[in-house]
Amino acid sequence: MYHKPVLLNEAVEGLAIKPEGKYADLTFGGGGHSAEILKHIGPSGTLIAFDQDADALKNRLDDSRFILIQSNFRFAKNFLGLYKLLPLQGALLDLGVSSFQFDASSRGFSTRFDAPLDMRMNKASKLTAKKIVNQYSEEQLRHLFKSYGEVANAQILAADICAVRQIHPVETTLQLLEILKKLSPKNKLNKYAAQVFQALRIEVNEELVVLKEILQQMPLILEPGGRLVVISYHSLEDRYVKNVMRCGNTDGNLEKDFYGNIRAPFRPINKKPILPSSAELADNPRSRSAKLRIAERLDS
């Protein structure tokens, strides 16, 4: 394992694992959550895991009950059908970037290293942060930084990037940081840069698009009584998750039947998100923005 899994015990407990059950770890990463899930599954149980990053395959677990698929989780339903694992008793999503991806200097996820502006979770993907920064229009960049990074001065930032790239391409994390330093609120460069990098990363990997897709698949993937456990790391993700668990759709629109009863495929187990303990925060500072939500699939 190459990172400390966030909210490990809380997430696995949330799955309410049945020893003979079929479960999915949709974001395998370093394998920490999968390893813990396997401790609770019996000889006849199955755990199928997904990760689009080829580097994650190095963490494959040697266990006959375990299947690892190199694929984006947006295709989970197709693979689960192929392996005759539908419906599941539980599924786990740990969203965001793994510690390994942040710490791999060449991947361009972190502001700590001077590296090519890449940010691809799937190295086979054609869209990179470099391509976005140098080829998107000023209006596209403004919308991106405002919508995905909640950057207050998104318009000015987009204009500055476009001005700089007319002189020379913006190709590395350090070159982008030089632009950000001039626009960042005083003493808040780290937060400001994190917002900008987050926006680019979300666009490169279509993170909100694929999250919406997998959440919409969940009523078809989980059996009645099955558990959906999601760890999110920023407000945009958490809003989608909260809305689906409460209303059955990412927009948060309550739908009612002829008799006025709310039509929702899930019942939230925890009304408020579960947050990391003070001990976990001290041991793993990267868990500070994590929020865990759990829901149970209702009868159709």
N, C-alpha and C positions, 0 to 999 in steps of 0.2 A: 504493500500500500504506500502511496506517495503523498498522502495528506491525512489530516485528522478529520474524520467525518463529523459534520455538524449535527447537533441534536440527535446523536446516535440512539441512545436509549429511548428517548421520547418518540422518535420516528418509528422504531421497530415495535414498541409497545402499541403505538397507534394503529398498526396493521392488524392487531388482535389475531396473531397467526394461529392457524389450525395446522397441526403436524402433517396432515395428509393433503394440505392445500397447494394451490398453484399461485405463484406470486411473480411480480415483475419489478425489477429495479430498472427504471427507465433511463437513469443517468448513472451508469456504473462508475465512471471515473477511476478513483483509486481502489475501489472495491470494498471500502470499509463498511458501508451499509449492507452490501450483499453478504459479506462474511458473517455479520451479526445475524442477518435473516436466516442463513443456513443453520445457525446454532439452534433455531427454534423449529425447523422443518424436520419431519421424520423421514424414514427411508423411502416412503412412497410419495413424498412431496417433491415439488419442482420449483426452481427459481430460474427465470429467464431474464437476462440483463441486456441493456442496449447502450452503445456508445459509438458516436460517429468518429471520434478521434482515434486514429490508428495507435497512438501512444498508449491508450488505455488498454489495448489488447495485451500489453506486457504484464498486466495485473490479473490476467485470467486465473480463476480459482480452479484448482484441481479437485473436482468433486463431481461424481456421477449424476447428482441431482441438479447440476448447474449448466446452463446454456448461455453463451455470450454471443450476441449478434453485433457486428460492426455496421450500425445503421443509425440514422437519426430516429428519435422516438416518434416522429410524425408518422412513421410506417409501422408502428407497433401492432395495430390491429391486423394488418396483412400477415405479418410474421407469426403472430399468435394463432391465427387461423391455419397457417401452413404447418405449424408444429402441433396442431390440435390441442391447444391449451385454453381455448375459450370455453366458458367464461372463467375469469380469474377470481380468486378470493381477496386479492389485495394488490395494490400498485403504489410504488413510491416514486416521487419526483423530487430530486434535489437540484434546483435550478441554478443557473449562473456558471461561473468559470471555476474550474478546479484549481487548487493551490499549485499543482504541477504546471498548469498552463500559465498561471501568473508568474511562476518562478523560472520558467523556461525563457531565457532572455531573447531568444531568436523569434519567439512567437508574436511579440509586439503587443501583448495584453497589458503590460505594466509600464507605469511612468518611471520606474526605478532603473530601467536599462535603456541605452540607446540602441534601438533595433529597427528593422524595417517595419513600416506600418502595415501589419498583416492582420492579426486578430481572427483568423479563421479557426474554428473548432474542427472543421473538416478540411484537411489540407488539400483535398481534391477540388474544393469549391473555387470558382473563378473570381468571385468578388472579394476584394481586400479593402482594408481601411485606406490604403494608399490610393486605390482607384477612386474611392468615394471622395476623399479630400481633394483630389486633383481633377476629377471629371464631373462631379455633381455641380449643378447650377447653384448660384447664390441662394435662390429661393428654396431649392431642395435641401441645402445645408442648413438654412435657417429653420425649416420645418423639422428636420432631423434632430438638431440640437435642442429645440424647444420641446418637441414631443417625447423624445426618448431619453433626453438628459435633463430636462426641466432647467435648462440654462437660461438665466434671466436676461442676459444680453446676447441672445442667439443671433439677432440680426447683425449686430456689430461684429461678432465673431465670424459669421459667414462672410461678411464683406472683407474683413482683414485677411482671411484665408485666401479669398479670391485675388486680393491685391498682391499677396506674397507669391502665389503660384504663377502670376504673370511674369515675375522676375526669375523664379526658379521653382522646380517641383518641390512639393513638401513630401518627402519620402521616408523620413524616420520619426520615431517618437520624440527625439530631442528637438528636431526642427519644429514639430508641432508644439512642443512645450514652450519654445521660445516665443511663439505667437501668443500662447495662453498667458505667459508671464505678464505681458503688457495689458491684458484685459481682465485679469483675475482681481476680485476684491482683495483688499489688503489683508495679508496674513492668512489667506484662504486658498492658496494655490493648489494644495493637495486635493481639497474637496472639489474645487472648480475643475481641475484636470480629471478627476475621477468621473465627474458628470459628463464631460466631453468624451472621454474614452468609453464610458458606458454606452452613450448614444451611438458611437461608431460600431462598437461590438454588437449591439442589438441589431443594427442594420446589416452588418456583414453576415451575421448568422441567422437572420430572420427570426430572432428569438421569440418575439411576441406573436408572430404569425404561426410558428410551429407550436407554441404553447396553447394558442387558441384551438388549433387542430386537435391536439392530444386531449385537451379538456372536453372537447365536443365528442370525442370517441369514447370517453370513459363510461357513459351509460351502456354502451354496447360491449365494452370489454369486461366490466365487473358484473358478477352475479348479485342478485338481491342479498343484502347483508354484507357485501364485499366492501372493503375499506380503501379509500383514496387518501393518501398522505402526501402533502406537498410542502417543501421548504422553499421559500422565496427570499429574495435579497434586495428587492427594491419595490417601490410603491406600485409601479405599473404591473409587475407580475402579480403582486399580492391582490390587487384590485380584480384582476381576471379570476384568480383562484377563489377569492371570497364570493364574487358574483355567481360563479358556477355552482359552488357549494350551497349557496342560499337560494338561487333562482333557476339554476339550470342553464344559464347562458352567460357569456362574458360581458354583455352589456348591462346586466343587473336589472333587466325588466322582468317583473313578476307576471307570470302567466296564470290565469285562472280558468277552471273548467266551467261548465254550464251552471253549476251550483255554487260558484264562487270560491271553490277550494283551490288553493295554490297548487299548480302543477310543477313539481320540481323532482328531479330524479335522485336528489341527495338530501340527507339530513346532517347538518353540521354537528360534529361531536363536541367541538369546543367553540363557543361563541366568540371568544377573543383568541388571537393567535398565541401559541406557546413560544416563549422567548428563551434564549440561552440563560442558564444560571450564571451567577456571578463567578462561580468557580470555572465554568467553561469559558467565559469571557476572558478571565485572567490567563487561562491555559491556551486559548486559541482566539486571539483578537479578531481574526477574520470572520468569526461567527457573530460579530456585533450587530449586523443588520439582518440577521436571519429571523424569519417568522415561519412557524409551523402551523399548518391547518389540517384538520382531519375531518372526513365526512364518510357517511355510510350510504351505500346504494340502497334505495328504497325499492319495494315491489313496483313493477310497472302498472 
